């Protein structure tokens, strides 16, 4: 289904700190589910299995309404702006598109090299590490390391360090509790 979600927010930026808030899904968009888990000939086996998995978590005739979520966030920067300590907190709980509850609290620290410095700085990636916890629902926690090297970014999220090995092996009988990976390439025009 297709719907439009409206978000708004404000951020105060100072030389060595920032603070802000946002309200997501102000208009409470609604989505209806298509039939999940059917054996249509145009679907791959993995798509059918994925749909069956989510079909067991939601009512297939359900209409999901994304309720508004208020988030506050802040960051403090070192004087040279290489180091950042940041955090965010979802003030209220809400639900995602498969109707699972979430209310995230996050904290992270990052180091950014000086790209305008000497050539040696180009060899050192920007690094970050964080922790996020869902205060409701599955109450899952994630460690979130990442780095940016020039235009390439890699970010991971996992509940236990063994989840990385399980994700790499790809054994369907020994799946990670939670694992996310995001690889990005940034372009400037």
Buried (B, 14 or more C-beta within 10 A) or exposed (E): EEBEEEEEEEEEEEEEEBBBBBBBBBEEBEBEBEEBBEEEEEBEEEEBEBBEEBBEEBEEEEEBBBEBBBBBBBBBBEEEEEEBBBBBBBEEBBBEEEBBBBBBBBBBBBBBBEEEEEEEEEEBBBBBBBBBEBEBBEEBBBBBBBBBBEEEBBBBBBBBEEBBBBBEEEEEEEEBEBBEEEEEEEEEE
